Each structure stands twice: as structure tokens, then as C-alpha cells.
Amino acid sequence: MDRAAVKPRLILWGVGTPRTMRAQWILQELGLEYERRPIGSRTGETQRPEYVRLNPREKIPLLQDGDLVLAESAAIVTYLGETYGGSRGSVPPVGTPERAAYYEWCFFTMTELDATTLYIVRKHVGLKEVYGEAPNAVRAAFEGFEKQIRVAHLKLADGRPFILGDTFTGADILLTTCIVSGHGHKLKLSPLLLDYMNRNTAREAYQRALKANRRN
């Protein structure tokens, strides 16, 4: 039986961050029914016993699909795209060059753009009252993001609409959310990257996800 034809009991924990936005977005792209659990970071909600039993990391987002409990936004995007995406191409088939490129862009985005640059800015600019100020680290993070995002510019410069070519995939969800965050911090982005961002954020699924990613 095609799993996409069965309405699963999907539960998504978490709202209000770029990482929860990724999970909301793929769910909306695939038109899946799911239950929202709108808990937030630094609210104490991720430390509640019920949630800690599900995710000892005490982070969001978190996906439940029946007995499966899955954390990490890139893993959630990939799992949902592969499991419920059908012919949409949200995740390329296993064993293909396109799948290898998908992994490359996911890992690149999550390390070079998210964890080692944007998250540093998030901690020491957006949440400096919690983590303290670190101007040298922030400056290095800004420079690192602007250097690494040029790789995406070079890939898109051949005229392809999406990072892997003609098909919108989960890699575009991860990359676009990072570009949106960089744009919000007024980092330097080429017109090509801004056009890519604007086209992806104009998608109906993205707009629905924006609403779903709000607390209320």
C-alpha cells in the first residue's frame, strides 16, 4: 500500500524558529495532515518531562510518526520527503547522483551555513542577553556566511531554478531558510540569491508554513 495514500498520525513539536520552519514547510509542501504541538525554545517547555522523554536533547523540532520519534530538522525534511513525497521528487532516489548531490547540499547547509555561522549570530546577537556578547565570533560568522553562500550563487549561476536543477527538493528548504536568516541579519547576498529566496518563499506551502510556525 502506498503510505502517501494513508493519513498518518503525524505530530510536530516546535514553532518559532528557522529550524522548526523547515519541518513545517516540508509538511505543507507534501500536503500532509499533522498535529501541531506549538512549544518554543527557552520557554521551559522543552524541559518538561513529557518532552524530555521524547527528546533528551531538549531541542525543537521533533517529529512523531507512529512509533518513530525523529529530531533534527534536516533529518525530518529528508524522512518526510522520502517517505511521503511519492513522485514529487522532494528527495531524489537512493543510489543516484542526484541523491549524492542532495546529501552534499544538506550537509553543507547544516554545517557551513547553519551551525558554524548563523547559529553563532543567533546566540550572540539575537540572544546576547542569554549567551553574552562575542563581537569577534560574530564578525567571523558574518564573514564565514558571506564566503560560503557564494558557493550556492555559483551553482545557481547556470540558470537552474533550484539547487539540484529543475526540481524543488528538501535541500532547497534547508538552503532557503538559511538565506532568509542571513537576509534578516543584513548579510551580503547577490541578486541571484535574493531572486532564488524570493521565488521559494513565494510558494504557497511556504506561506502556509509561516502561519503554522507561529505560536498562535
C-alpha positions as CSV (number, residue, x, y, z in Angstrom):
1,M,0.0,0.0,0.0
2,D,1.2,3.5,-0.8
3,R,1.9,5.2,2.5
4,A,1.1,8.5,1.0
5,A,-2.5,7.3,0.5
6,V,-2.9,6.7,4.2
7,K,-3.4,9.6,6.6
8,P,-0.7,9.1,9.2
9,R,-0.8,10.3,12.7
10,L,2.0,12.9,12.5
11,I,2.8,15.2,15.3
12,L,5.2,18.0,15.0
13,W,6.6,19.6,18.1
14,G,8.0,23.2,18.0
15,V,7.3,26.6,16.5
16,G,9.0,29.9,16.2
17,T,12.5,29.2,14.8
18,P,14.0,28.7,11.4
19,R,14.6,25.1,12.2
20,T,11.0,24.4,13.1
21,M,10.1,26.3,9.9
22,R,11.9,23.7,7.8
23,A,9.7,20.9,9.3
24,Q,6.5,23.0,8.9
25,W,7.4,23.7,5.3
26,I,8.0,20.1,4.1
27,L,4.7,19.1,5.8
28,Q,2.9,21.8,3.9
29,E,4.7,21.0,0.6
30,L,3.5,17.4,0.8
31,G,0.0,18.3,1.9
32,L,0.2,16.1,5.0
33,E,-2.2,16.3,7.9
34,Y,-0.4,16.7,11.2
35,E,-0.9,17.8,14.7
36,R,1.0,20.9,15.9
37,R,2.5,21.0,19.4
38,P,3.5,24.7,19.5
39,I,6.2,24.6,22.1
40,G,9.0,27.1,21.9
41,S,12.7,27.4,22.7
42,R,13.8,28.9,26.1
43,T,10.2,28.7,27.4
44,G,10.8,25.8,29.7
45,E,8.5,23.7,27.6
46,T,11.3,21.6,26.1
47,Q,12.4,20.7,29.7
48,R,9.1,19.3,30.7
49,P,9.3,15.5,31.5
50,E,6.9,14.6,28.7
51,Y,9.0,16.2,26.1
52,V,12.4,15.2,27.6
53,R,11.3,11.5,27.4
54,L,10.8,12.0,23.7
55,N,13.9,14.2,23.0
56,P,16.6,14.2,25.7
57,R,18.4,16.9,23.6
58,E,15.6,19.3,24.7
59,K,15.6,20.9,21.3
60,I,12.9,21.5,18.6
61,P,11.7,20.5,16.1
62,L,10.7,16.9,16.8
63,L,8.5,14.7,14.6
64,Q,6.4,11.7,15.7
65,D,5.2,9.3,13.1
66,G,3.5,6.5,14.9
67,D,6.3,4.8,16.9
68,L,9.0,6.8,15.1
69,V,10.4,9.8,17.0
70,L,12.8,11.9,14.9
71,A,14.8,15.0,15.8
72,E,17.0,17.3,13.7
73,S,15.3,19.5,11.0
74,A,17.4,18.1,8.1
75,A,16.5,14.5,9.1
76,I,12.8,15.4,9.4
77,V,12.8,17.1,6.0
78,T,14.6,14.1,4.4
79,Y,12.4,11.5,6.1
80,L,9.1,13.1,5.2
81,G,10.2,13.8,1.6
82,E,11.4,10.2,1.1
83,T,8.5,8.5,2.9
84,Y,5.6,10.6,1.7
85,G,6.9,12.5,-1.3
86,G,5.9,10.0,-3.9
87,S,6.7,11.3,-7.3
88,R,7.2,14.9,-6.2
89,G,11.0,14.4,-6.1
90,S,11.3,16.1,-2.7
91,V,14.2,13.7,-2.1
92,P,16.0,12.1,-5.1
93,P,16.0,8.3,-5.4
94,V,18.6,6.3,-3.4
95,G,21.7,5.4,-5.4
96,T,21.6,8.2,-7.9
97,P,24.0,11.1,-8.5
98,E,21.1,13.4,-7.6
99,R,20.8,11.8,-4.2
100,A,24.5,12.3,-3.6
101,A,24.2,15.9,-4.5
102,Y,21.2,16.2,-2.2
103,Y,23.2,14.9,0.7
104,E,26.1,17.2,-0.2
105,W,23.9,20.3,-0.1
106,C,22.1,19.3,3.0
107,F,25.3,18.7,4.9
108,F,26.9,21.8,3.6
109,T,23.9,23.9,4.6
110,M,23.6,22.5,8.0
111,T,27.3,22.8,8.9
112,E,28.7,25.8,7.0
113,L,25.6,28.0,6.9
114,D,23.6,27.0,9.9
115,A,25.7,25.6,12.8
116,T,29.0,27.4,12.3
117,T,27.8,30.8,11.2
118,L,24.1,31.6,11.6
119,Y,23.8,29.9,14.9
120,I,26.7,31.9,16.3
121,V,25.0,35.1,15.2
122,R,21.7,33.9,16.7
123,K,23.3,33.2,20.1
124,H,25.5,36.3,20.3
125,V,23.3,38.9,18.6
126,G,19.7,37.8,18.9
127,L,20.2,36.1,22.3
128,K,23.1,38.0,23.7
129,E,21.3,38.5,27.0
130,V,21.4,34.7,27.4
131,Y,24.8,33.8,25.8
132,G,26.7,37.1,26.1
133,E,28.3,39.3,23.5
134,A,31.1,37.9,21.4
135,P,31.9,40.5,18.7
136,N,34.9,38.7,17.3
137,A,32.9,35.5,16.9
138,V,30.0,37.3,15.3
139,R,32.3,39.1,12.9
140,A,33.9,35.8,11.9
141,A,30.5,34.2,11.5
142,F,29.3,37.0,9.2
143,E,32.4,36.7,7.1
144,G,32.1,32.9,7.0
145,F,28.5,33.0,5.9
146,E,29.1,35.5,3.1
147,K,32.0,33.4,1.9
148,Q,30.2,30.1,1.9
149,I,26.9,31.3,0.5
150,R,28.8,32.2,-2.7
151,V,29.0,28.5,-3.4
152,A,25.2,28.5,-3.8
153,H,25.5,31.5,-6.0
154,L,27.9,29.7,-8.3
155,K,25.7,26.6,-8.5
156,L,22.6,28.7,-9.4
157,A,24.5,30.8,-11.9
158,D,23.9,28.3,-14.7
159,G,20.2,29.3,-14.7
160,R,18.8,26.3,-12.8
161,P,15.7,27.3,-10.7
162,F,16.6,25.1,-7.7
163,I,19.8,24.0,-6.1
164,L,19.8,20.5,-7.7
165,G,18.3,21.5,-11.0
166,D,14.7,21.6,-12.2
167,T,13.1,20.0,-9.1
168,F,12.4,21.6,-5.8
169,T,13.8,19.4,-3.0
170,G,14.3,19.3,0.7
171,A,17.8,20.8,0.0
172,D,16.1,24.0,-1.2
173,I,14.1,24.1,2.1
174,L,17.2,24.0,4.1
175,L,19.1,26.4,2.0
176,T,16.3,28.9,1.6
177,T,15.7,29.1,5.4
178,C,19.4,29.9,5.9
179,I,19.3,32.6,3.2
180,V,16.2,34.1,4.8
181,S,18.0,34.2,8.1
182,G,21.1,35.8,6.5
183,H,19.0,38.4,4.8
184,G,17.3,39.2,8.1
185,H,20.8,39.9,9.5
186,K,21.5,42.2,6.5
187,L,24.3,39.9,5.3
188,K,25.5,40.4,1.7
189,L,23.5,38.4,-0.8
190,S,23.8,38.6,-4.6
191,P,20.7,39.5,-6.7
192,L,20.7,35.9,-7.9
193,L,20.5,34.5,-4.3
194,L,17.8,37.1,-3.5
195,D,15.8,36.0,-6.5
196,Y,16.1,32.4,-5.5
197,M,15.0,33.2,-2.0
198,N,12.0,35.3,-3.2
199,R,10.8,32.6,-5.6
200,N,10.9,29.9,-2.9
201,T,9.3,32.0,-0.2
202,A,6.5,32.9,-2.6
203,R,5.5,29.3,-2.8
204,E,2.0,28.7,-1.2
205,A,3.4,25.9,1.0
206,Y,6.0,28.4,2.4
207,Q,3.3,30.9,3.2
208,R,1.2,28.3,4.9
209,A,4.2,27.1,6.9
210,L,4.9,30.7,8.1
211,K,1.5,30.7,9.7
212,A,1.9,27.2,11.1
213,N,5.2,28.2,12.6
214,R,3.7,30.9,14.7
215,R,2.8,30.3,18.3
216,N,-0.9,31.0,17.9
